[in-house]
Amino acid sequence: MSSNAADLIRVARDEVGYHEGRSGGHWNNIQKFSPAVAGLEWSQGEAWCATFVAWCAEQSGNAGLFPVTASCAEGVAWFKERGRFTEYPVIGGQVFFGPGGGSHTGICIAYTSSTITTVEGNTNEGGGSEGDGVYMKTRERRSDWVHGYGVPDFAGGVVLADPDWKDRPGAIYFGQEASAEDSPSDGAPAGGTAPAGSDGGSGDDGSGGDEPFPGVEFFHDGRRSEVITRMGERLVAEGCSAYAEGPGPEWSDADRESFRNWQHKLGDSGEDADGIPGPKQWAALRVPRG
């Protein structure tokens, strides 16, 4: 299995809803991740946010691209020693919180000009650094609580917002550098403009308007179409990318994960957030007609 962000994100998302054990009426930090990571067995019963990230890396074929440690501070140091640390969001990157990044950690799965979406272990509904389970969180990107991000050296490349990485091998730059006051759809890929329809207009600007919804049955393994490419480009523009490579014309797990991020961004959940486009979700995305 080659290393990539999509597999990492899929493994992390599958754990959302998992809870640690309880004893004496209290959560007790006893969980399945510590015993499963060689070298971190000792951390059972301790804070386990960093252990969760290490477990996700190993389970997804990304071992060696993340630090094997239960310490957030050691995780920051590990990436910095390799010259792979940034203050800008990274898809599939390890995000660190608190002073010096030593308070809490998780995995960044999407970003906009103003927010990041993460999967974090040992947190809770309130987003605390000592919680009870694995949660998906949306946090303010420019909060003082966000210290920075480790940049994994994925074989398929890494999508990130750091302009200093524009010309680095394996880096896919997507800025979303608009101000915190701007809407999430205001960002645009470097060197280009926002795709048609992303400015909230009619989309009928001479480019042919928006792509009609092709139907649920359109999205299946083996389907190839430039509609899928344009959909993926819009998902990237909305900060919902789970792509390690692409977007491309063939429907893939990365397309489905990216669209699931869009569904969550719209506030959908359950069966309405299965990664398969529905008509209202498609209309909201405003995929430009070819």
N, C-alpha and C positions, 0 to 999 in steps of 0.2 A: 504494500500500500504506500503510494507516494504521499508526501506531506502536503496538506492544503488546508485552507481556512474553512472550506465548506464542510469537510468531515468533522473538524473540531467543533464548529458551531452546531452541527447536527447532534453530536454526542452530548454537548452541554445542554441543549434545549430539551433533549429527551429526559433529562434529570429534573427539570422544573417541576416542582410539586413534591420532591423528595424531602422527608423530614428526618432529622436526627432522633435519637431515642429519648425517652423520658424516665426519670427515676425520682421518687419522692415528690411527685407532682411538678417536677421541673425538667426542662430540656437539659440534656447532659453531655452534649458534644460527642456522643457515641454514634458513629456512622460507618458506612461501608467503604469509604474512600481510603482512609489511613491504612488498613490492613492490606489493601490491594496494590499499594505503591511501594516497591522495594526501597528500603531505606527510610521510610516514613511510618513504619509500623508503630514506632514509639509515640507518635503524635495522637494516637487514639485518646479521646477524652479532652484534647486541647482544641483551641480555635482552629478551624479547618478550611478557611476560605482558600488559602494558598495550596493546601493539599488537594482540594477539589480541582483547581486548575491543572496541577501536575497529573492528576488522574485522567482528566479529559484529554490532555495531550497524549498520554500513553494509549488510551483506549481508541483514539482517532488516528493512530499512526504518525503522530507528531512528536514522539519521544525524542529528546535531544534538542528540541527547539524551544523548550521552556525549562526553567530551573526546577529541580526536584528538591523542594524545600517547603517547610511549613511556615517560614518567616517571610512576611511581605518585604521587609527591609532587605533581606538577602536576595529576594527576587529582583528588586530594583538594581542592586549592585551587580547581579549576574548579567542583566541586559546592558548596563552601562559599561561593564568591562569589555563587552563585545562590540561596543559602538552602535547598539541597537536600542536606543531609548529616545523617546520624543515626547513633547508636550501636546502633540496633535493626535487626534483619534486614528486608530488602526483597526481595520476589519480583521477579527480573529486575534487581535493583540491582547496582551495581558494589561489591564488597566489597574493602576494603583491609587489608593485613596489615603488622605490624611497627611499630616506633616511628614515630609520626606518619603511619602508613599508607604509608610510602615504600619498603617492602621487596618487596611482592608484591601482586598483585591478581587478581581473577577475577569470575565472575558467580554470584550467589546464586540458586539455582533452587528451594529449599524450606527451611523451618525448622520446628523443634519448640521445646519449652520449653528444650531443652538442647543442640541441635545445629543446624548449618546444613549444607545440601548445596550444593556448588558445582561449577562447571565452570571449570577454570583452565588456561591455557597456560603453557608453560615451567616445569612442575613435574614431579614423578615419583611413584613409588609411596609414598615416604616423606613426600610433601607439601612438599618443599623449594622454595625460592624461585629456584633455578637448576637446572632439570631438563632433560628431554629431549622433552616432548610435552604433549599435551592430556589431562587426566585429570578424572574425576569424583571429588570428595573429600567425605567427611563429617568435619566438624571440630567441636570443642567451641565452642559459641556464646559462652561467657563466657571463653574463653581470652584471656590477655593479648596473644596474637599477633593477635587480631582487633581492628583499630583502629576501623572504622566502615564506613558504606555510603553511596554516592551514590544519590540517589532520582531516577530518570529521570521525566520528565514525559510518561508514556505517554498517548496520546489516549484510550485506554480506561480509564484509571485505574491506580493502583498499589496492590498489597496490601503492607502493612507492619505492623510490631509496635510502632511508636512511638505512645504514647498522646497525645503532643502534636499528632499529625496527625489525630486523630479527626474534627475538624470542618473540615479543609482540603479545598477542592474537588479532586476527582480522587483522593482518598485513600480506600482501603478498609481500615479498621483491623481487624486480627486479632491479638489480643494475644499469646497463648502466653507470658504473663508469669510462669508458675509458676516455682518455684525450681529451681535446677540439680539438686536431689536428686529432683525429681518425674519421673515417666515422661513420654515424649513425648506421650502421649495425654491428659495431664491438663489441657492448655490448652483454653480455650473461647472462642468469639467474644465480643467485648465486648457487654455488655448481655444475655447469655444464659447458658445452661448447656451442658455438653458433651452432644452428641447421645446418644440412647439406646444403651446397650451400650458406650459408650466407657470406662466405669469398670471394665470387666472382669467385670460381673455377667452375669446370664442374659439381660438385655434384655427379659424378660417381666415388666414392671413395670406392666402395664395399658395399655401403648402398642401392644400387638400383637406385640411381639417383633421379630426381625430379618427383613428382606426375603429371601425365598428366591432363590437364584441363578437368574436368568432365562435362562441359556444363552449360550454364546459368540456364537451367531448374532444375539442381541438387539442387540449393539453394532455398529451400522453407520451410515453417513451417511444422514441423513433420519429416523432413529428419534427420536420424541418421546415422552417419558414422565416423569412426576414421579419415577419410580424413579431416573432419571439425575440429576435435581436433588438428591435426597436423597443419592445416591452422592457427588456433587460437594461437598455440604456436609460429609460425613464426611471427604473428602480434604482439605478446607480445615482441618478440626479436627485432622487428623493432621499438619498442616504440609507437605502435599504439593501445594499449589496451584500450578498454572501458569496460573490464570485471570487475564485482564485485565478481563473482565466475567463476571458470573455467580457461581456456577453457575446453569445453566438447564436446561430440559427436553429440549433438542435435543442429541443426541450430536455432539461437536465435536472438533477437534484438541486443544483445551485440555483436554477430558475425558481424552483418550487420554494426553496428556503428564502430566497429574496422576496418572492411575492408574499410569503407568510409574514415576513417583516413588515411589508406594506399593509397587510391586513391588520396586524397588531397596531401599527401606526394610526390606522383609521379607527381603532378602538374595538375591532372585532375579535371574537374569541371562539373557543370550542369548534364546532363544525364549520363555522364561518371563517376560521383561520387555519385551514388545512393546506394552504399553499396553492390551491387550484383557484384561478380567477373566477369570480362571479360577476354578473353584469354591472352591479352598482360599483363594485371595487374597480372593475376595469374602466368604467366611465370616469371615476375619480382620478385614476392614474393618467388619463389623457395621452394615450399612446398615439404619436403622430402617424398619419397615413403615409404610406410610401410613395 
